[in-house]
Each structure stands twice: as structure tokens, then as C-alpha cells.
Amino acid sequence: MQGEAIIREDEPQLVRLPIVLQLVGLSRAEVYRRVKDGSFPSPVQIGERAVAFNLQEVRSWVRARLVERAVKRQDVVERT
């Protein structure tokens, strides 16, 4: 396994913005707008001019959006 990265799911992982954008489907501007209003996980400073996002926090944010959608769909079904 020489040269392969070992990534453990239980360990915190930091990802840069391009990966976050792929995961959530939002624009850069929208991600930072939501960071500012507190509705998206804040980035972590990893260098003088570099930030990254906690992958687990981003995944939790995505899961929460899916739960919200499921709840809304269930509400619509119950109303009909």
C-alpha cells in the first residue's frame, strides 16, 4: 500500500472549498453567505491564507438538508 493515503472515517478530516462545492452543490458565494449567517459550517484556518472545512460537519449539514426534505414530503403526504 505504498503511496496510498489511509483515511479513517472516525478521524476529523479537512477538505478545501472545491471539494465542499462538489459535495453541496452551492456556489462559492452562497457557501460563504451561509457561513456568515451561521447556516453552514465555518471553515478552519490551516495556513496564513488558506482555510478548509471539517468534512464531517459538511456531511452532517447535507444529511440535515435531506432530513428536512423527508419531513416536508411526509407533511405533504399526511395533508392529502
LUMZAZA-692212 format. One line per field, with one value per atom (N, C-alpha, C, O): z, x, y; residue in one letter; atom name; residue number from 1. Coordinates in Angstrom, 2 decimals. Atoms other than C-alpha are relative to their C-alpha. Layout:
<pts>
Z Z,...
X X,...
Y Y,...
code A,...
site CA,...
pos NUM,...
</pts>
This chain:
<pts>
Z 0.00,0.00,0.00,0.52,0.03,-0.58,-0.85,-1.96,0.72,-1.61,0.16,-0.30,-0.19,-0.61,1.35,2.36,-1.24,1.97,0.74,0.13,-0.83,4.81,0.67,1.51,-0.53,5.64,0.88,0.42,-0.95,8.73,0.13,0.31,-0.08,8.84,1.35,1.44,-1.35,12.60,0.35,1.41,-0.26,12.34,-0.70,-1.81,0.66,11.62,-1.29,-1.34,1.29,8.02,-0.49,-0.37,0.55,6.44,-1.52,-2.10,1.46,2.83,-0.44,0.25,0.53,0.71,-0.72,-0.99,0.56,-0.88,-1.27,-1.37,1.20,-4.31,0.31,-0.34,-0.41,-2.61,0.64,0.36,-0.65,-0.46,-1.06,-0.96,1.05,-3.56,-0.74,-1.08,0.65,-5.20,0.89,0.40,-0.93,-2.10,0.19,0.30,-0.36,-1.51,-1.18,-1.07,1.17,-4.99,0.07,-0.67,-0.11,-3.94,-0.64,-0.86,0.51,-5.38,1.15,2.32,-1.00,-3.56,0.78,2.01,-0.66,-2.84,0.96,2.05,-0.86,-1.43,1.25,2.34,-1.18,0.83,1.01,2.19,-0.93,2.32,0.54,1.66,-0.51,2.59,1.16,2.18,-1.05,4.64,1.21,2.35,-1.11,6.72,0.82,2.05,-0.69,7.54,0.83,1.93,-0.76,8.60,0.97,1.66,-0.98,10.60,-0.42,0.39,0.43,8.49,-0.74,-1.31,0.60,7.15,0.88,1.47,-0.86,8.98,-0.38,-1.56,0.22,9.37,-0.37,0.10,0.35,7.79,1.13,2.05,-0.96,9.79,-0.70,-1.83,0.56,9.21,0.03,1.09,0.05,8.02,-0.43,-0.45,0.42,6.84,0.02,0.31,-0.03,6.58,-0.93,-0.59,0.97,3.52,-0.48,-1.61,0.41,3.45,1.08,2.27,-0.92,5.02,-0.57,-1.75,0.39,4.92,0.87,1.87,-0.72,6.12,0.59,0.01,-0.64,8.52,-0.81,-0.91,0.87,6.28,0.72,0.15,-0.75,8.99,0.21,0.14,-0.17,9.62,-1.31,-1.30,1.30,5.91,-0.30,-0.76,0.22,5.65,0.89,0.46,-0.90,8.67,-0.53,-0.43,0.59,7.00,-1.15,-1.27,1.12,3.88,0.52,0.03,-0.57,5.97,0.57,0.42,-0.57,7.76,-1.09,-0.90,1.11,4.40,-0.50,-0.83,0.45,3.40,0.99,0.58,-1.02,6.70,-0.14,-0.06,0.19,6.18,-1.18,-1.10,1.18,2.73,0.31,-0.10,-0.33,4.07,0.89,0.71,-0.90,6.81,-0.79,-0.58,0.82,4.29,-0.87,-1.01,0.84,2.00,0.83,0.38,-0.87,4.90,0.37,0.42,-0.34,5.87,-1.15,-0.93,1.17,2.32,-0.14,-0.43,0.11,2.26,1.05,0.74,-1.08,5.61,-0.25,0.21,0.29,4.37,-1.08,-1.16,1.11,1.34,0.37,-0.45
X 0.82,0.00,0.86,0.44,-0.88,2.87,-0.61,-1.06,0.52,1.73,-1.49,-2.01,1.44,-1.91,-0.26,0.35,0.38,-3.48,-1.01,-1.92,0.94,-5.25,-0.91,-0.47,0.96,-8.39,-0.99,-1.72,0.91,-10.30,-1.22,-1.11,1.25,-13.94,-0.22,-0.89,0.23,-13.82,0.97,0.83,-0.96,-10.94,-0.46,-0.98,0.35,-11.55,0.80,2.00,-0.65,-10.76,-0.34,-1.48,0.22,-10.34,0.04,0.89,0.05,-11.29,-0.06,-0.63,-0.01,-10.75,-1.31,-2.12,1.25,-13.51,-0.45,-1.64,0.50,-13.60,-0.71,-1.70,0.66,-14.48,-1.34,-2.33,1.26,-17.12,-1.04,-2.19,0.93,-18.70,-0.56,-1.74,0.48,-18.91,-0.98,-1.97,0.85,-20.48,-1.36,-2.37,1.26,-23.15,-0.73,-1.92,0.68,-23.89,-0.32,-1.18,0.19,-23.73,1.17,2.23,-1.11,-21.65,0.89,0.50,-0.93,-18.64,-0.64,-0.58,0.64,-20.54,-1.10,-1.22,1.10,-23.53,0.53,-0.01,-0.60,-21.34,0.43,0.10,-0.48,-19.70,-1.12,-1.03,1.17,-23.06,-0.62,-1.00,0.59,-24.37,0.94,0.48,-0.94,-21.18,-0.21,-0.26,0.16,-21.69,-1.29,-1.29,1.26,-25.32,-0.15,-1.17,0.00,-24.46,-0.73,-0.92,0.75,-26.38,0.85,0.32,-0.92,-23.29,1.24,1.61,-1.19,-20.21,1.11,1.38,-1.09,-17.40,1.28,1.53,-1.28,-14.04,1.01,0.83,-1.11,-10.86,1.23,1.54,-1.24,-7.71,1.08,1.40,-1.06,-4.99,1.33,2.35,-1.22,-2.44,-0.25,-1.36,0.14,-1.81,-1.12,-1.86,1.01,-4.04,-0.83,-1.33,0.72,-5.74,-0.97,-0.65,0.99,-8.88,-0.46,-0.29,0.59,-10.52,-1.24,-1.44,1.22,-13.80,0.09,0.71,0.06,-14.38,-0.97,-2.16,0.81,-15.67,-1.22,-2.31,1.13,-17.85,-1.09,-2.28,0.99,-19.55,-0.74,-1.96,0.64,-20.22,-0.96,-2.08,0.89,-21.63,-1.23,-2.32,1.15,-23.84,-0.98,-2.19,0.83,-25.12,-0.83,-2.02,0.70,-26.00,-1.09,-2.22,0.99,-27.75,-1.19,-2.33,1.09,-29.77,-0.92,-2.14,0.84,-30.98,-0.88,-2.05,0.78,-32.09,-1.11,-2.21,1.03,-33.95,-1.11,-2.29,1.01,-35.69,-0.91,-2.13,0.79,-36.79,-0.96,-2.12,0.84,-38.12,-1.16,-2.28,1.06,-40.07,-1.05,-2.25,0.95,-41.61,-0.85,-2.05,0.76,-42.59,-1.02,-2.15,0.93,-44.15,-1.17,-2.31,1.04,-46.10,-1.00,-2.21,0.88,-47.46,-0.86,-2.05,0.74,-48.46,-1.11,-2.21,0.98,-50.27,-1.15,-2.27,1.04,-52.22,-0.97,-2.11,0.86,-53.60,-0.85,-1.62
Y -1.20,0.00,1.26,2.30,-1.15,2.32,1.11,0.86,-1.14,5.80,0.21,1.23,-0.16,5.25,0.65,0.31,-0.65,7.50,-0.88,-1.43,0.74,5.77,1.02,1.81,-0.96,7.72,-0.75,-1.63,0.61,6.73,0.89,2.10,-0.75,7.76,0.66,1.69,-0.54,8.38,1.13,1.74,-1.07,10.87,1.28,1.23,-1.26,14.56,0.16,-0.14,-0.23,15.43,1.39,1.85,-1.33,18.82,-0.08,-0.75,-0.05,19.49,1.46,2.31,-1.36,22.56,0.31,-0.59,-0.49,24.62,-0.74,-1.05,0.70,22.89,-1.32,-1.66,1.26,19.59,0.31,-0.37,-0.40,21.31,0.37,-0.05,-0.41,22.86,-1.21,-1.22,1.23,19.42,-0.75,-1.30,0.75,17.89,0.64,-0.07,-0.67,20.53,0.62,0.92,-0.54,21.88,1.48,1.97,-1.44,25.53,0.73,0.14,-0.81,28.34,0.43,0.34,-0.51,29.73,1.14,1.18,-1.15,32.95,-0.45,0.10,0.46,31.06,-0.72,-0.56,0.66,28.90,1.06,0.96,-1.02,31.98,0.88,1.38,-0.72,33.77,-0.77,-0.19,0.84,30.86,-0.14,-0.22,-0.01,30.70,1.26,1.22,-1.29,34.37,0.04,0.58,-0.05,33.89,-1.17,-1.29,1.09,30.76,-1.25,-2.15,1.17,28.27,-1.03,-1.99,0.96,26.47,-0.06,0.95,0.12,25.14,0.99,1.21,-0.95,27.66,-0.72,-1.82,0.60,26.97,0.14,0.94,0.00,26.34,0.58,0.20,-0.57,28.39,-1.07,-1.60,1.02,25.98,0.58,-0.11,-0.69,28.49,1.48,1.94,-1.45,32.18,0.48,1.40,-0.40,32.44,-1.18,-1.17,1.20,29.06,-0.46,-0.44,0.56,27.62,-1.34,-1.63,1.27,24.21,-0.21,0.48,0.31,22.75,-1.39,-2.28,1.30,19.88,-0.86,-0.53,0.84,17.10,-0.57,-0.63,0.56,15.56,1.04,0.72,-1.06,18.93,0.26,0.47,-0.20,19.37,-1.15,-0.93,1.16,15.84,0.06,-0.30,-0.15,16.50,1.04,0.86,-1.04,19.66,-0.57,-0.30,0.63,17.66,-0.93,-0.91,0.92,14.98,0.75,0.32,-0.81,17.66,0.52,0.58,-0.46,19.02,-1.15,-0.93,1.15,15.51,-0.34,-0.71,0.24,15.06,1.04,0.70,-1.06,18.42,-0.32,-0.15,0.35,17.30,-1.15,-1.10,1.15,13.99,0.42,-0.05,-0.48,15.77,0.78,0.61,-0.77,18.18,-0.92,-0.70,0.94,15.31,-0.76,-0.98,0.72,13.42,0.88,0.42,-0.95,16.53,0.15,0.23,-0.12,16.84,-1.25,-1.15,1.25,13.18,-0.07,-0.51,0.04,13.50,0.96,0.71,-1.00,16.54,-0.49,-0.02,0.44,14.68,-1.17,-1.66
code M,M,M,M,Q,Q,Q,Q,G,G,G,G,E,E,E,E,A,A,A,A,I,I,I,I,I,I,I,I,R,R,R,R,E,E,E,E,D,D,D,D,E,E,E,E,P,P,P,P,Q,Q,Q,Q,L,L,L,L,V,V,V,V,R,R,R,R,L,L,L,L,P,P,P,P,I,I,I,I,V,V,V,V,L,L,L,L,Q,Q,Q,Q,L,L,L,L,V,V,V,V,G,G,G,G,L,L,L,L,S,S,S,S,R,R,R,R,A,A,A,A,E,E,E,E,V,V,V,V,Y,Y,Y,Y,R,R,R,R,R,R,R,R,V,V,V,V,K,K,K,K,D,D,D,D,G,G,G,G,S,S,S,S,F,F,F,F,P,P,P,P,S,S,S,S,P,P,P,P,V,V,V,V,Q,Q,Q,Q,I,I,I,I,G,G,G,G,E,E,E,E,R,R,R,R,A,A,A,A,V,V,V,V,A,A,A,A,F,F,F,F,N,N,N,N,L,L,L,L,Q,Q,Q,Q,E,E,E,E,V,V,V,V,R,R,R,R,S,S,S,S,W,W,W,W,V,V,V,V,R,R,R,R,A,A,A,A,R,R,R,R,L,L,L,L,V,V,V,V,E,E,E,E,R,R,R,R,A,A,A,A,V,V,V,V,K,K,K,K,R,R,R,R,Q,Q,Q,Q,D,D,D,D,V,V,V,V,V,V,V,V,E,E,E,E,R,R,R,R,T,T,T,T
site N,CA,C,O,N,CA,C,O,N,CA,C,O,N,CA,C,O,N,CA,C,O,N,CA,C,O,N,CA,C,O,N,CA,C,O,N,CA,C,O,N,CA,C,O,N,CA,C,O,N,CA,C,O,N,CA,C,O,N,CA,C,O,N,CA,C,O,N,CA,C,O,N,CA,C,O,N,CA,C,O,N,CA,C,O,N,CA,C,O,N,CA,C,O,N,CA,C,O,N,CA,C,O,N,CA,C,O,N,CA,C,O,N,CA,C,O,N,CA,C,O,N,CA,C,O,N,CA,C,O,N,CA,C,O,N,CA,C,O,N,CA,C,O,N,CA,C,O,N,CA,C,O,N,CA,C,O,N,CA,C,O,N,CA,C,O,N,CA,C,O,N,CA,C,O,N,CA,C,O,N,CA,C,O,N,CA,C,O,N,CA,C,O,N,CA,C,O,N,CA,C,O,N,CA,C,O,N,CA,C,O,N,CA,C,O,N,CA,C,O,N,CA,C,O,N,CA,C,O,N,CA,C,O,N,CA,C,O,N,CA,C,O,N,CA,C,O,N,CA,C,O,N,CA,C,O,N,CA,C,O,N,CA,C,O,N,CA,C,O,N,CA,C,O,N,CA,C,O,N,CA,C,O,N,CA,C,O,N,CA,C,O,N,CA,C,O,N,CA,C,O,N,CA,C,O,N,CA,C,O,N,CA,C,O,N,CA,C,O,N,CA,C,O,N,CA,C,O,N,CA,C,O,N,CA,C,O,N,CA,C,O,N,CA,C,O,N,CA,C,O,N,CA,C,O,N,CA,C,O
pos 1,1,1,1,2,2,2,2,3,3,3,3,4,4,4,4,5,5,5,5,6,6,6,6,7,7,7,7,8,8,8,8,9,9,9,9,10,10,10,10,11,11,11,11,12,12,12,12,13,13,13,13,14,14,14,14,15,15,15,15,16,16,16,16,17,17,17,17,18,18,18,18,19,19,19,19,20,20,20,20,21,21,21,21,22,22,22,22,23,23,23,23,24,24,24,24,25,25,25,25,26,26,26,26,27,27,27,27,28,28,28,28,29,29,29,29,30,30,30,30,31,31,31,31,32,32,32,32,33,33,33,33,34,34,34,34,35,35,35,35,36,36,36,36,37,37,37,37,38,38,38,38,39,39,39,39,40,40,40,40,41,41,41,41,42,42,42,42,43,43,43,43,44,44,44,44,45,45,45,45,46,46,46,46,47,47,47,47,48,48,48,48,49,49,49,49,50,50,50,50,51,51,51,51,52,52,52,52,53,53,53,53,54,54,54,54,55,55,55,55,56,56,56,56,57,57,57,57,58,58,58,58,59,59,59,59,60,60,60,60,61,61,61,61,62,62,62,62,63,63,63,63,64,64,64,64,65,65,65,65,66,66,66,66,67,67,67,67,68,68,68,68,69,69,69,69,70,70,70,70,71,71,71,71,72,72,72,72,73,73,73,73,74,74,74,74,75,75,75,75,76,76,76,76,77,77,77,77,78,78,78,78,79,79,79,79,80,80,80,80
</pts>
